[in-house]
Amino acid sequence: MLIYNYEVKILYKDNVNDPQGLTITESANRIGFDGIKSIRSGKIFMVEIESDSVKNAEKAVAEISDKLLSNPIIEKFSFEKL
């Protein structure tokens, strides 16, 4: 068995309102960052997993991202192997 490390990013889906991102965008413009058009907030999880293969590790990371780390109704996830 080998240890694999992944970074999982969770963001609101594009059609879902992101109040924190909107507030930060407005604040950035108010204090002089005029070029900022949009900021989206999200979460990052670092996942360390023991598995017999990259394929099985990625299957497990996708499953935990979908079932536990994100709310698939309003959020999307992506991950990359580190």
mmCIF file of the N, C-alpha and C atoms, coordinates in Angstrom:
data_MODEL
# 
_entry.id   MODEL 
# 
loop_
_atom_site.group_PDB 
_atom_site.id 
_atom_site.type_symbol 
_atom_site.label_atom_id 
_atom_site.label_alt_id 
_atom_site.label_comp_id 
_atom_site.label_asym_id 
_atom_site.label_entity_id 
_atom_site.label_seq_id 
_atom_site.pdbx_PDB_ins_code 
_atom_site.Cartn_x 
_atom_site.Cartn_y 
_atom_site.Cartn_z 
_atom_site.occupancy 
_atom_site.B_iso_or_equiv 
_atom_site.pdbx_formal_charge 
_atom_site.auth_seq_id 
_atom_site.auth_comp_id 
_atom_site.auth_asym_id 
_atom_site.auth_atom_id 
_atom_site.pdbx_PDB_model_num 
ATOM 1   N N  . MET A 1 1  ? 0.841   -1.189 0.000   1.00 0.00 ? 1  MET A N  1 
ATOM 2   C CA . MET A 1 1  ? 0.000   0.000  0.000   1.00 0.00 ? 1  MET A CA 1 
ATOM 3   C C  . MET A 1 1  ? 0.882   1.246  0.000   1.00 0.00 ? 1  MET A C  1 
ATOM 4   N N  . LEU A 1 2  ? 0.449   2.237  -0.726  1.00 0.00 ? 2  LEU A N  1 
ATOM 5   C CA . LEU A 1 2  ? 1.165   3.499  -0.808  1.00 0.00 ? 2  LEU A CA 1 
ATOM 6   C C  . LEU A 1 2  ? 0.290   4.618  -0.255  1.00 0.00 ? 2  LEU A C  1 
ATOM 7   N N  . ILE A 1 3  ? 0.953   5.706  0.113   1.00 0.00 ? 3  ILE A N  1 
ATOM 8   C CA . ILE A 1 3  ? 0.254   6.901  0.604   1.00 0.00 ? 3  ILE A CA 1 
ATOM 9   C C  . ILE A 1 3  ? 0.169   7.904  -0.548  1.00 0.00 ? 3  ILE A C  1 
ATOM 10  N N  . TYR A 1 4  ? -1.018  8.427  -0.776  1.00 0.00 ? 4  TYR A N  1 
ATOM 11  C CA . TYR A 1 4  ? -1.242  9.436  -1.804  1.00 0.00 ? 4  TYR A CA 1 
ATOM 12  C C  . TYR A 1 4  ? -1.834  10.673 -1.135  1.00 0.00 ? 4  TYR A C  1 
ATOM 13  N N  . ASN A 1 5  ? -1.466  11.835 -1.660  1.00 0.00 ? 5  ASN A N  1 
ATOM 14  C CA . ASN A 1 5  ? -1.960  13.107 -1.129  1.00 0.00 ? 5  ASN A CA 1 
ATOM 15  C C  . ASN A 1 5  ? -2.713  13.853 -2.221  1.00 0.00 ? 5  ASN A C  1 
ATOM 16  N N  . TYR A 1 6  ? -3.849  14.401 -1.840  1.00 0.00 ? 6  TYR A N  1 
ATOM 17  C CA . TYR A 1 6  ? -4.696  15.139 -2.769  1.00 0.00 ? 6  TYR A CA 1 
ATOM 18  C C  . TYR A 1 6  ? -5.139  16.460 -2.156  1.00 0.00 ? 6  TYR A C  1 
ATOM 19  N N  . GLU A 1 7  ? -5.311  17.436 -3.028  1.00 0.00 ? 7  GLU A N  1 
ATOM 20  C CA . GLU A 1 7  ? -5.924  18.704 -2.644  1.00 0.00 ? 7  GLU A CA 1 
ATOM 21  C C  . GLU A 1 7  ? -7.322  18.714 -3.256  1.00 0.00 ? 7  GLU A C  1 
ATOM 22  N N  . VAL A 1 8  ? -8.336  18.851 -2.410  1.00 0.00 ? 8  VAL A N  1 
ATOM 23  C CA . VAL A 1 8  ? -9.727  18.880 -2.865  1.00 0.00 ? 8  VAL A CA 1 
ATOM 24  C C  . VAL A 1 8  ? -10.239 20.312 -2.727  1.00 0.00 ? 8  VAL A C  1 
ATOM 25  N N  . LYS A 1 9  ? -10.755 20.866 -3.834  1.00 0.00 ? 9  LYS A N  1 
ATOM 26  C CA . LYS A 1 9  ? -11.318 22.219 -3.828  1.00 0.00 ? 9  LYS A CA 1 
ATOM 27  C C  . LYS A 1 9  ? -12.836 22.118 -3.941  1.00 0.00 ? 9  LYS A C  1 
ATOM 28  N N  . ILE A 1 10 ? -13.517 22.836 -3.065  1.00 0.00 ? 10 ILE A N  1 
ATOM 29  C CA . ILE A 1 10 ? -14.980 22.885 -3.062  1.00 0.00 ? 10 ILE A CA 1 
ATOM 30  C C  . ILE A 1 10 ? -15.393 24.330 -3.336  1.00 0.00 ? 10 ILE A C  1 
ATOM 31  N N  . LEU A 1 11 ? -16.201 24.533 -4.377  1.00 0.00 ? 11 LEU A N  1 
ATOM 32  C CA . LEU A 1 11 ? -16.711 25.859 -4.721  1.00 0.00 ? 11 LEU A CA 1 
ATOM 33  C C  . LEU A 1 11 ? -18.216 25.781 -4.942  1.00 0.00 ? 11 LEU A C  1 
ATOM 34  N N  . TYR A 1 12 ? -18.882 26.922 -4.757  1.00 0.00 ? 12 TYR A N  1 
ATOM 35  C CA . TYR A 1 12 ? -20.286 26.983 -5.137  1.00 0.00 ? 12 TYR A CA 1 
ATOM 36  C C  . TYR A 1 12 ? -20.388 26.777 -6.644  1.00 0.00 ? 12 TYR A C  1 
ATOM 37  N N  . LYS A 1 13 ? -21.468 26.149 -7.082  1.00 0.00 ? 13 LYS A N  1 
ATOM 38  C CA . LYS A 1 13 ? -21.717 26.035 -8.513  1.00 0.00 ? 13 LYS A CA 1 
ATOM 39  C C  . LYS A 1 13 ? -21.896 27.436 -9.081  1.00 0.00 ? 13 LYS A C  1 
ATOM 40  N N  . ASP A 1 14 ? -21.626 27.587 -10.388 1.00 0.00 ? 14 ASP A N  1 
ATOM 41  C CA . ASP A 1 14 ? -21.659 28.906 -11.018 1.00 0.00 ? 14 ASP A CA 1 
ATOM 42  C C  . ASP A 1 14 ? -23.012 29.599 -10.896 1.00 0.00 ? 14 ASP A C  1 
ATOM 43  N N  . ASN A 1 15 ? -24.093 28.838 -10.843 1.00 0.00 ? 15 ASN A N  1 
ATOM 44  C CA . ASN A 1 15 ? -25.426 29.446 -10.769 1.00 0.00 ? 15 ASN A CA 1 
ATOM 45  C C  . ASN A 1 15 ? -25.912 29.665 -9.332  1.00 0.00 ? 15 ASN A C  1 
ATOM 46  N N  . VAL A 1 16 ? -25.032 29.433 -8.343  1.00 0.00 ? 16 VAL A N  1 
ATOM 47  C CA . VAL A 1 16 ? -25.397 29.596 -6.933  1.00 0.00 ? 16 VAL A CA 1 
ATOM 48  C C  . VAL A 1 16 ? -24.778 30.885 -6.401  1.00 0.00 ? 16 VAL A C  1 
ATOM 49  N N  . ASN A 1 17 ? -25.589 31.673 -5.706  1.00 0.00 ? 17 ASN A N  1 
ATOM 50  C CA . ASN A 1 17 ? -25.117 32.921 -5.110  1.00 0.00 ? 17 ASN A CA 1 
ATOM 51  C C  . ASN A 1 17 ? -24.037 32.631 -4.064  1.00 0.00 ? 17 ASN A C  1 
ATOM 52  N N  . ASP A 1 18 ? -22.976 33.421 -4.080  1.00 0.00 ? 18 ASP A N  1 
ATOM 53  C CA . ASP A 1 18 ? -21.864 33.283 -3.132  1.00 0.00 ? 18 ASP A CA 1 
ATOM 54  C C  . ASP A 1 18 ? -21.784 34.566 -2.305  1.00 0.00 ? 18 ASP A C  1 
ATOM 55  N N  . PRO A 1 19 ? -22.542 34.663 -1.190  1.00 0.00 ? 19 PRO A N  1 
ATOM 56  C CA . PRO A 1 19 ? -22.593 35.910 -0.429  1.00 0.00 ? 19 PRO A CA 1 
ATOM 57  C C  . PRO A 1 19 ? -21.231 36.356 0.094   1.00 0.00 ? 19 PRO A C  1 
ATOM 58  N N  . GLN A 1 20 ? -20.414 35.428 0.550   1.00 0.00 ? 20 GLN A N  1 
ATOM 59  C CA . GLN A 1 20 ? -19.093 35.806 1.054   1.00 0.00 ? 20 GLN A CA 1 
ATOM 60  C C  . GLN A 1 20 ? -18.230 36.364 -0.076  1.00 0.00 ? 20 GLN A C  1 
ATOM 61  N N  . GLY A 1 21 ? -18.261 35.714 -1.229  1.00 0.00 ? 21 GLY A N  1 
ATOM 62  C CA . GLY A 1 21 ? -17.498 36.197 -2.375  1.00 0.00 ? 21 GLY A CA 1 
ATOM 63  C C  . GLY A 1 21 ? -17.961 37.577 -2.818  1.00 0.00 ? 21 GLY A C  1 
ATOM 64  N N  . LEU A 1 22 ? -19.284 37.788 -2.835  1.00 0.00 ? 22 LEU A N  1 
ATOM 65  C CA . LEU A 1 22 ? -19.832 39.097 -3.209  1.00 0.00 ? 22 LEU A CA 1 
ATOM 66  C C  . LEU A 1 22 ? -19.392 40.183 -2.235  1.00 0.00 ? 22 LEU A C  1 
ATOM 67  N N  . THR A 1 23 ? -19.456 39.891 -0.944  1.00 0.00 ? 23 THR A N  1 
ATOM 68  C CA . THR A 1 23 ? -19.048 40.857 0.077   1.00 0.00 ? 23 THR A CA 1 
ATOM 69  C C  . THR A 1 23 ? -17.575 41.214 -0.067  1.00 0.00 ? 23 THR A C  1 
ATOM 70  N N  . ILE A 1 24 ? -16.739 40.226 -0.289  1.00 0.00 ? 24 ILE A N  1 
ATOM 71  C CA . ILE A 1 24 ? -15.302 40.480 -0.449  1.00 0.00 ? 24 ILE A CA 1 
ATOM 72  C C  . ILE A 1 24 ? -15.044 41.285 -1.717  1.00 0.00 ? 24 ILE A C  1 
ATOM 73  N N  . THR A 1 25 ? -15.744 40.961 -2.807  1.00 0.00 ? 25 THR A N  1 
ATOM 74  C CA . THR A 1 25 ? -15.588 41.711 -4.057  1.00 0.00 ? 25 THR A CA 1 
ATOM 75  C C  . THR A 1 25 ? -15.953 43.173 -3.850  1.00 0.00 ? 25 THR A C  1 
ATOM 76  N N  . GLU A 1 26 ? -17.095 43.418 -3.202  1.00 0.00 ? 26 GLU A N  1 
ATOM 77  C CA . GLU A 1 26 ? -17.531 44.795 -2.944  1.00 0.00 ? 26 GLU A CA 1 
ATOM 78  C C  . GLU A 1 26 ? -16.535 45.525 -2.053  1.00 0.00 ? 26 GLU A C  1 
ATOM 79  N N  . SER A 1 27 ? -16.039 44.866 -1.026  1.00 0.00 ? 27 SER A N  1 
ATOM 80  C CA . SER A 1 27 ? -15.061 45.485 -0.121  1.00 0.00 ? 27 SER A CA 1 
ATOM 81  C C  . SER A 1 27 ? -13.761 45.798 -0.844  1.00 0.00 ? 27 SER A C  1 
ATOM 82  N N  . ALA A 1 28 ? -13.321 44.893 -1.696  1.00 0.00 ? 28 ALA A N  1 
ATOM 83  C CA . ALA A 1 28 ? -12.082 45.114 -2.450  1.00 0.00 ? 28 ALA A CA 1 
ATOM 84  C C  . ALA A 1 28 ? -12.214 46.347 -3.336  1.00 0.00 ? 28 ALA A C  1 
ATOM 85  N N  . ASN A 1 29 ? -13.339 46.484 -4.004  1.00 0.00 ? 29 ASN A N  1 
ATOM 86  C CA . ASN A 1 29 ? -13.558 47.658 -4.852  1.00 0.00 ? 29 ASN A CA 1 
ATOM 87  C C  . ASN A 1 29 ? -13.660 48.932 -4.026  1.00 0.00 ? 29 ASN A C  1 
ATOM 88  N N  . ARG A 1 30 ? -14.290 48.830 -2.858  1.00 0.00 ? 30 ARG A N  1 
ATOM 89  C CA . ARG A 1 30 ? -14.460 50.003 -2.000  1.00 0.00 ? 30 ARG A CA 1 
ATOM 90  C C  . ARG A 1 30 ? -13.120 50.531 -1.489  1.00 0.00 ? 30 ARG A C  1 
ATOM 91  N N  . ILE A 1 31 ? -12.148 49.648 -1.273  1.00 0.00 ? 31 ILE A N  1 
ATOM 92  C CA . ILE A 1 31 ? -10.860 50.117 -0.745  1.00 0.00 ? 31 ILE A CA 1 
ATOM 93  C C  . ILE A 1 31 ? -9.816  50.343 -1.842  1.00 0.00 ? 31 ILE A C  1 
ATOM 94  N N  . GLY A 1 32 ? -10.277 50.336 -3.100  1.00 0.00 ? 32 GLY A N  1 
ATOM 95  C CA . GLY A 1 32 ? -9.392  50.758 -4.167  1.00 0.00 ? 32 GLY A CA 1 
ATOM 96  C C  . GLY A 1 32 ? -8.913  49.691 -5.140  1.00 0.00 ? 32 GLY A C  1 
ATOM 97  N N  . PHE A 1 33 ? -9.362  48.475 -5.011  1.00 0.00 ? 33 PHE A N  1 
ATOM 98  C CA . PHE A 1 33 ? -8.999  47.436 -5.974  1.00 0.00 ? 33 PHE A CA 1 
ATOM 99  C C  . PHE A 1 33 ? -10.052 47.419 -7.087  1.00 0.00 ? 33 PHE A C  1 
ATOM 100 N N  . ASP A 1 34 ? -9.988  48.437 -7.960  1.00 0.00 ? 34 ASP A N  1 
ATOM 101 C CA . ASP A 1 34 ? -11.032 48.666 -8.954  1.00 0.00 ? 34 ASP A CA 1 
ATOM 102 C C  . ASP A 1 34 ? -11.123 47.577 -10.017 1.00 0.00 ? 34 ASP A C  1 
ATOM 103 N N  . GLY A 1 35 ? -10.054 46.865 -10.277 1.00 0.00 ? 35 GLY A N  1 
ATOM 104 C CA . GLY A 1 35 ? -10.066 45.860 -11.337 1.00 0.00 ? 35 GLY A CA 1 
ATOM 105 C C  . GLY A 1 35 ? -10.685 44.534 -10.939 1.00 0.00 ? 35 GLY A C  1 
ATOM 106 N N  . ILE A 1 36 ? -11.037 44.374 -9.679  1.00 0.00 ? 36 ILE A N  1 
ATOM 107 C CA . ILE A 1 36 ? -11.594 43.098 -9.223  1.00 0.00 ? 36 ILE A CA 1 
ATOM 108 C C  . ILE A 1 36 ? -13.040 42.989 -9.697  1.00 0.00 ? 36 ILE A C  1 
ATOM 109 N N  . LYS A 1 37 ? -13.313 42.027 -10.552 1.00 0.00 ? 37 LYS A N  1 
ATOM 110 C CA . LYS A 1 37 ? -14.663 41.828 -11.088 1.00 0.00 ? 37 LYS A CA 1 
ATOM 111 C C  . LYS A 1 37 ? -15.456 40.804 -10.282 1.00 0.00 ? 37 LYS A C  1 
ATOM 112 N N  . SER A 1 38 ? -14.781 39.780 -9.775  1.00 0.00 ? 38 SER A N  1 
ATOM 113 C CA . SER A 1 38 ? -15.490 38.730 -9.052  1.00 0.00 ? 38 SER A CA 1 
ATOM 114 C C  . SER A 1 38 ? -14.516 37.939 -8.191  1.00 0.00 ? 38 SER A C  1 
ATOM 115 N N  . ILE A 1 39 ? -14.950 37.637 -6.990  1.00 0.00 ? 39 ILE A N  1 
ATOM 116 C CA . ILE A 1 39 ? -14.209 36.743 -6.103  1.00 0.00 ? 39 ILE A CA 1 
ATOM 117 C C  . ILE A 1 39 ? -15.191 35.668 -5.662  1.00 0.00 ? 39 ILE A C  1 
ATOM 118 N N  . ARG A 1 40 ? -14.787 34.426 -5.787  1.00 0.00 ? 40 ARG A N  1 
ATOM 119 C CA . ARG A 1 40 ? -15.607 33.294 -5.354  1.00 0.00 ? 40 ARG A CA 1 
ATOM 120 C C  . ARG A 1 40 ? -14.934 32.660 -4.150  1.00 0.00 ? 40 ARG A C  1 
ATOM 121 N N  . SER A 1 41 ? -15.693 32.384 -3.128  1.00 0.00 ? 41 SER A N  1 
ATOM 122 C CA . SER A 1 41 ? -15.137 31.734 -1.944  1.00 0.00 ? 41 SER A CA 1 
ATOM 123 C C  . SER A 1 41 ? -15.293 30.221 -2.068  1.00 0.00 ? 41 SER A C  1 
ATOM 124 N N  . GLY A 1 42 ? -14.503 29.514 -1.290  1.00 0.00 ? 42 GLY A N  1 
ATOM 125 C CA . GLY A 1 42 ? -14.567 28.060 -1.317  1.00 0.00 ? 42 GLY A CA 1 
ATOM 126 C C  . GLY A 1 42 ? -13.798 27.469 -0.155  1.00 0.00 ? 42 GLY A C  1 
ATOM 127 N N  . LYS A 1 43 ? -13.616 26.165 -0.220  1.00 0.00 ? 43 LYS A N  1 
ATOM 128 C CA . LYS A 1 43 ? -12.887 25.446 0.821   1.00 0.00 ? 43 LYS A CA 1 
ATOM 129 C C  . LYS A 1 43 ? -11.855 24.554 0.150   1.00 0.00 ? 43 LYS A C  1 
ATOM 130 N N  . ILE A 1 44 ? -10.759 24.319 0.859   1.00 0.00 ? 44 ILE A N  1 
ATOM 131 C CA . ILE A 1 44 ? -9.741  23.378 0.399   1.00 0.00 ? 44 ILE A CA 1 
ATOM 132 C C  . ILE A 1 44 ? -9.516  22.359 1.500   1.00 0.00 ? 44 ILE A C  1 
ATOM 133 N N  . PHE A 1 45 ? -9.503  21.104 1.107   1.00 0.00 ? 45 PHE A N  1 
ATOM 134 C CA . PHE A 1 45 ? -9.204  20.006 2.024   1.00 0.00 ? 45 PHE A CA 1 
ATOM 135 C C  . PHE A 1 45 ? -7.966  19.281 1.519   1.00 0.00 ? 45 PHE A C  1 
ATOM 136 N N  . MET A 1 46 ? -7.094  18.940 2.427   1.00 0.00 ? 46 MET A N  1 
ATOM 137 C CA . MET A 1 46 ? -5.925  18.133 2.097   1.00 0.00 ? 46 MET A CA 1 
ATOM 138 C C  . MET A 1 46 ? -6.236  16.710 2.552   1.00 0.00 ? 46 MET A C  1 
ATOM 139 N N  . VAL A 1 47 ? -6.212  15.777 1.620   1.00 0.00 ? 47 VAL A N  1 
ATOM 140 C CA . VAL A 1 47 ? -6.574  14.393 1.917   1.00 0.00 ? 47 VAL A CA 1 
ATOM 141 C C  . VAL A 1 47 ? -5.347  13.501 1.733   1.00 0.00 ? 47 VAL A C  1 
ATOM 142 N N  . GLU A 1 48 ? -5.018  12.762 2.758   1.00 0.00 ? 48 GLU A N  1 
ATOM 143 C CA . GLU A 1 48 ? -3.952  11.762 2.690   1.00 0.00 ? 48 GLU A CA 1 
ATOM 144 C C  . GLU A 1 48 ? -4.631  10.400 2.762   1.00 0.00 ? 48 GLU A C  1 
ATOM 145 N N  . ILE A 1 49 ? -4.369  9.558  1.777   1.00 0.00 ? 49 ILE A N  1 
ATOM 146 C CA . ILE A 1 49 ? -5.065  8.275  1.703   1.00 0.00 ? 49 ILE A CA 1 
ATOM 147 C C  . ILE A 1 49 ? -4.076  7.157  1.400   1.00 0.00 ? 49 ILE A C  1 
ATOM 148 N N  . GLU A 1 50 ? -4.295  6.034  2.040   1.00 0.00 ? 50 GLU A N  1 
ATOM 149 C CA . GLU A 1 50 ? -3.489  4.845  1.777   1.00 0.00 ? 50 GLU A CA 1 
ATOM 150 C C  . GLU A 1 50 ? -4.287  3.952  0.826   1.00 0.00 ? 50 GLU A C  1 
ATOM 151 N N  . SER A 1 51 ? -3.652  3.553  -0.273  1.00 0.00 ? 51 SER A N  1 
ATOM 152 C CA . SER A 1 51 ? -4.355  2.753  -1.270  1.00 0.00 ? 51 SER A CA 1 
ATOM 153 C C  . SER A 1 51 ? -3.365  1.898  -2.049  1.00 0.00 ? 51 SER A C  1 
ATOM 154 N N  . ASP A 1 52 ? -3.896  0.881  -2.712  1.00 0.00 ? 52 ASP A N  1 
ATOM 155 C CA . ASP A 1 52 ? -3.034  0.005  -3.505  1.00 0.00 ? 52 ASP A CA 1 
ATOM 156 C C  . ASP A 1 52 ? -2.740  0.556  -4.897  1.00 0.00 ? 52 ASP A C  1 
ATOM 157 N N  . SER A 1 53 ? -3.482  1.610  -5.320  1.00 0.00 ? 53 SER A N  1 
ATOM 158 C CA . SER A 1 53 ? -3.239  2.201  -6.640  1.00 0.00 ? 53 SER A CA 1 
ATOM 159 C C  . SER A 1 53 ? -3.761  3.631  -6.689  1.00 0.00 ? 53 SER A C  1 
ATOM 160 N N  . VAL A 1 54 ? -3.234  4.391  -7.638  1.00 0.00 ? 54 VAL A N  1 
ATOM 161 C CA . VAL A 1 54 ? -3.714  5.761  -7.852  1.00 0.00 ? 54 VAL A CA 1 
ATOM 162 C C  . VAL A 1 54 ? -5.192  5.726  -8.239  1.00 0.00 ? 54 VAL A C  1 
ATOM 163 N N  . LYS A 1 55 ? -5.552  4.788  -9.094  1.00 0.00 ? 55 LYS A N  1 
ATOM 164 C CA . LYS A 1 55 ? -6.948  4.678  -9.547  1.00 0.00 ? 55 LYS A CA 1 
ATOM 165 C C  . LYS A 1 55 ? -7.905  4.499  -8.372  1.00 0.00 ? 55 LYS A C  1 
ATOM 166 N N  . ASN A 1 56 ? -7.578  3.599  -7.459  1.00 0.00 ? 56 ASN A N  1 
ATOM 167 C CA . ASN A 1 56 ? -8.447  3.374  -6.297  1.00 0.00 ? 56 ASN A CA 1 
ATOM 168 C C  . ASN A 1 56 ? -8.423  4.557  -5.332  1.00 0.00 ? 56 ASN A C  1 
ATOM 169 N N  . ALA A 1 57 ? -7.268  5.205  -5.199  1.00 0.00 ? 57 ALA A N  1 
ATOM 170 C CA . ALA A 1 57 ? -7.177  6.390  -4.343  1.00 0.00 ? 57 ALA A CA 1 
ATOM 171 C C  . ALA A 1 57 ? -8.072  7.495  -4.888  1.00 0.00 ? 57 ALA A C  1 
ATOM 172 N N  . GLU A 1 58 ? -8.009  7.725  -6.199  1.00 0.00 ? 58 GLU A N  1 
ATOM 173 C CA . GLU A 1 58 ? -8.811  8.784  -6.806  1.00 0.00 ? 58 GLU A CA 1 
ATOM 174 C C  . GLU A 1 58 ? -10.301 8.461  -6.751  1.00 0.00 ? 58 GLU A C  1 
ATOM 175 N N  . LYS A 1 59 ? -10.643 7.204  -6.868  1.00 0.00 ? 59 LYS A N  1 
ATOM 176 C CA . LYS A 1 59 ? -12.050 6.806  -6.730  1.00 0.00 ? 59 LYS A CA 1 
ATOM 177 C C  . LYS A 1 59 ? -12.553 7.128  -5.323  1.00 0.00 ? 59 LYS A C  1 
ATOM 178 N N  . ALA A 1 60 ? -11.740 6.825  -4.311  1.00 0.00 ? 60 ALA A N  1 
ATOM 179 C CA . ALA A 1 60 ? -12.126 7.101  -2.922  1.00 0.00 ? 60 ALA A CA 1 
ATOM 180 C C  . ALA A 1 60 ? -12.207 8.601  -2.653  1.00 0.00 ? 60 ALA A C  1 
ATOM 181 N N  . VAL A 1 61 ? -11.253 9.372  -3.182  1.00 0.00 ? 61 VAL A N  1 
ATOM 182 C CA . VAL A 1 61 ? -11.261 10.827 -2.982  1.00 0.00 ? 61 VAL A CA 1 
ATOM 183 C C  . VAL A 1 61 ? -12.496 11.432 -3.645  1.00 0.00 ? 61 VAL A C  1 
ATOM 184 N N  . ALA A 1 62 ? -12.831 10.980 -4.837  1.00 0.00 ? 62 ALA A N  1 
ATOM 185 C CA . ALA A 1 62 ? -14.033 11.482 -5.514  1.00 0.00 ? 62 ALA A CA 1 
ATOM 186 C C  . ALA A 1 62 ? -15.289 11.155 -4.711  1.00 0.00 ? 62 ALA A C  1 
ATOM 187 N N  . GLU A 1 63 ? -15.338 9.953  -4.168  1.00 0.00 ? 63 GLU A N  1 
ATOM 188 C CA . GLU A 1 63 ? -16.522 9.541  -3.408  1.00 0.00 ? 63 GLU A CA 1 
ATOM 189 C C  . GLU A 1 63 ? -16.669 10.336 -2.111  1.00 0.00 ? 63 GLU A C  1 
ATOM 190 N N  . ILE A 1 64 ? -15.577 10.509 -1.379  1.00 0.00 ? 64 ILE A N  1 
ATOM 191 C CA . ILE A 1 64 ? -15.664 11.272 -0.124  1.00 0.00 ? 64 ILE A CA 1 
ATOM 192 C C  . ILE A 1 64 ? -15.953 12.745 -0.410  1.00 0.00 ? 64 ILE A C  1 
ATOM 193 N N  . SER A 1 65 ? -15.426 13.257 -1.535  1.00 0.00 ? 65 SER A N  1 
ATOM 194 C CA . SER A 1 65 ? -15.690 14.651 -1.904  1.00 0.00 ? 65 SER A CA 1 
ATOM 195 C C  . SER A 1 65 ? -17.167 14.854 -2.207  1.00 0.00 ? 65 SER A C  1 
ATOM 196 N N  . ASP A 1 66 ? -17.758 13.891 -2.896  1.00 0.00 ? 66 ASP A N  1 
ATOM 197 C CA . ASP A 1 66 ? -19.163 13.985 -3.282  1.00 0.00 ? 66 ASP A CA 1 
ATOM 198 C C  . ASP A 1 66 ? -20.111 13.736 -2.114  1.00 0.00 ? 66 ASP A C  1 
ATOM 199 N N  . LYS A 1 67 ? -19.773 12.784 -1.253  1.00 0.00 ? 67 LYS A N  1 
ATOM 200 C CA . LYS A 1 67 ? -20.698 12.368 -0.196  1.00 0.00 ? 67 LYS A CA 1 
ATOM 201 C C  . LYS A 1 67 ? -20.499 13.059 1.145   1.00 0.00 ? 67 LYS A C  1 
ATOM 202 N N  . LEU A 1 68 ? -19.303 13.591 1.389   1.00 0.00 ? 68 LEU A N  1 
ATOM 203 C CA . LEU A 1 68 ? -19.032 14.142 2.717   1.00 0.00 ? 68 LEU A CA 1 
ATOM 204 C C  . LEU A 1 68 ? -18.509 15.578 2.690   1.00 0.00 ? 68 LEU A C  1 
ATOM 205 N N  . LEU A 1 69 ? -17.576 15.869 1.802   1.00 0.00 ? 69 LEU A N  1 
ATOM 206 C CA . LEU A 1 69 ? -16.926 17.185 1.833   1.00 0.00 ? 69 LEU A CA 1 
ATOM 207 C C  . LEU A 1 69 ? -17.750 18.277 1.160   1.00 0.00 ? 69 LEU A C  1 
ATOM 208 N N  . SER A 1 70 ? -18.579 17.908 0.199   1.00 0.00 ? 70 SER A N  1 
ATOM 209 C CA . SER A 1 70 ? -19.353 18.924 -0.523  1.00 0.00 ? 70 SER A CA 1 
ATOM 210 C C  . SER A 1 70 ? -20.847 18.638 -0.420  1.00 0.00 ? 70 SER A C  1 
ATOM 211 N N  . ASN A 1 71 ? -21.621 19.658 -0.752  1.00 0.00 ? 71 ASN A N  1 
ATOM 212 C CA . ASN A 1 71 ? -23.068 19.515 -0.901  1.00 0.00 ? 71 ASN A CA 1 
ATOM 213 C C  . ASN A 1 71 ? -23.331 19.549 -2.408  1.00 0.00 ? 71 ASN A C  1 
ATOM 214 N N  . PRO A 1 72 ? -23.539 18.397 -3.039  1.00 0.00 ? 72 PRO A N  1 
ATOM 215 C CA . PRO A 1 72 ? -23.631 18.351 -4.497  1.00 0.00 ? 72 PRO A CA 1 
ATOM 216 C C  . PRO A 1 72 ? -24.795 19.144 -5.091  1.00 0.00 ? 72 PRO A C  1 
ATOM 217 N N  . ILE A 1 73 ? -25.732 19.556 -4.273  1.00 0.00 ? 73 ILE A N  1 
ATOM 218 C CA . ILE A 1 73 ? -26.844 20.361 -4.782  1.00 0.00 ? 73 ILE A CA 1 
ATOM 219 C C  . ILE A 1 73 ? -26.367 21.774 -5.121  1.00 0.00 ? 73 ILE A C  1 
ATOM 220 N N  . ILE A 1 74 ? -25.475 22.330 -4.297  1.00 0.00 ? 74 ILE A N  1 
ATOM 221 C CA . ILE A 1 74 ? -25.048 23.719 -4.509  1.00 0.00 ? 74 ILE A CA 1 
ATOM 222 C C  . ILE A 1 74 ? -23.547 23.875 -4.733  1.00 0.00 ? 74 ILE A C  1 
ATOM 223 N N  . GLU A 1 75 ? -22.778 22.802 -4.573  1.00 0.00 ? 75 GLU A N  1 
ATOM 224 C CA . GLU A 1 75 ? -21.324 22.910 -4.687  1.00 0.00 ? 75 GLU A CA 1 
ATOM 225 C C  . GLU A 1 75 ? -20.772 21.925 -5.713  1.00 0.00 ? 75 GLU A C  1 
ATOM 226 N N  . LYS A 1 76 ? -19.621 22.285 -6.249  1.00 0.00 ? 76 LYS A N  1 
ATOM 227 C CA . LYS A 1 76 ? -18.877 21.401 -7.138  1.00 0.00 ? 76 LYS A CA 1 
ATOM 228 C C  . LYS A 1 76 ? -17.507 21.176 -6.518  1.00 0.00 ? 76 LYS A C  1 
ATOM 229 N N  . PHE A 1 77 ? -16.873 20.092 -6.894  1.00 0.00 ? 77 PHE A N  1 
ATOM 230 C CA . PHE A 1 77 ? -15.549 19.813 -6.357  1.00 0.00 ? 77 PHE A CA 1 
ATOM 231 C C  . PHE A 1 77 ? -14.597 19.416 -7.469  1.00 0.00 ? 77 PHE A C  1 
ATOM 232 N N  . SER A 1 78 ? -13.339 19.625 -7.204  1.00 0.00 ? 78 SER A N  1 
ATOM 233 C CA . SER A 1 78 ? -12.269 19.134 -8.068  1.00 0.00 ? 78 SER A CA 1 
ATOM 234 C C  . SER A 1 78 ? -11.133 18.727 -7.154  1.00 0.00 ? 78 SER A C  1 
ATOM 235 N N  . PHE A 1 79 ? -10.268 17.869 -7.653  1.00 0.00 ? 79 PHE A N  1 
ATOM 236 C CA . PHE A 1 79 ? -9.124  17.470 -6.840  1.00 0.00 ? 79 PHE A CA 1 
ATOM 237 C C  . PHE A 1 79 ? -7.932  17.203 -7.731  1.00 0.00 ? 79 PHE A C  1 
ATOM 238 N N  . GLU A 1 80 ? -6.763  17.328 -7.124  1.00 0.00 ? 80 GLU A N  1 
ATOM 239 C CA . GLU A 1 80 ? -5.540  16.998 -7.852  1.00 0.00 ? 80 GLU A CA 1 
ATOM 240 C C  . GLU A 1 80 ? -4.568  16.294 -6.928  1.00 0.00 ? 80 GLU A C  1 
ATOM 241 N N  . LYS A 1 81 ? -3.820  15.391 -7.521  1.00 0.00 ? 81 LYS A N  1 
ATOM 242 C CA . LYS A 1 81 ? -2.814  14.638 -6.781  1.00 0.00 ? 81 LYS A CA 1 
ATOM 243 C C  . LYS A 1 81 ? -1.612  15.534 -6.566  1.00 0.00 ? 81 LYS A C  1 
ATOM 244 N N  . LEU A 1 82 ? -1.103  15.537 -5.357  1.00 0.00 ? 82 LEU A N  1 
ATOM 245 C CA . LEU A 1 82 ? 0.064   16.358 -5.031  1.00 0.00 ? 82 LEU A CA 1 
ATOM 246 C C  . LEU A 1 82 ? 1.334   15.534 -5.121  1.00 0.00 ? 82 LEU A C  1 
# 
